[in-house]
Amino acid sequence: MSYTRLRRDFLRIIGESYEQYGYPEYCGWIEGLLLLEPVEWSQRGISKRLGEIFPASKYPTSVSSVNRALKLLETYGVIERAGSRKTGFRYRLVSSSNLVASMLYHLMNMNQEFIKKMESLSDKNIKADSDLERATTYQISMAQTWNLAISQLLESLQDELEE
């Protein structure tokens, strides 16, 4: 197998994993590219390089597709952006990032927002509806339990990386 084909397969596997989590496949391609070629990249540079790796027109490697993916990856804490609109932005992986950890962090953030909304609902004097109060309390408790479990898992992963 050729060097380029193996790299394409690597990026495809990461992309498919992202897709299974419900995110665009090209987010995985970008993370994989930044792992394989760890330099600071511009949007245009990422688009060009992905276009070289995935030459068929069916792959979304345009600058606008890359821009959408970069925004998502930045939100999830997978990449960081440096520079400005004037000088141009450069992107690189956050040193501790990987697909699983970033998805776990994202899940924790979603759970935290869910907890806030449930607590806000609970603050609206739902005592008159005991079933609603019980269901709300249960949902908050389960989300907090999940966040605790995820937090412990992330700490364990970090400890393992440091060893």
Summary of the structure (lengths in Angstrom):
residues: 163
radius of gyration: 19.9
end to end distance: 34.1
largest distance: 68.1
contacts: 450
relative contact order: 0.09
helix: 70%
strand: 8%
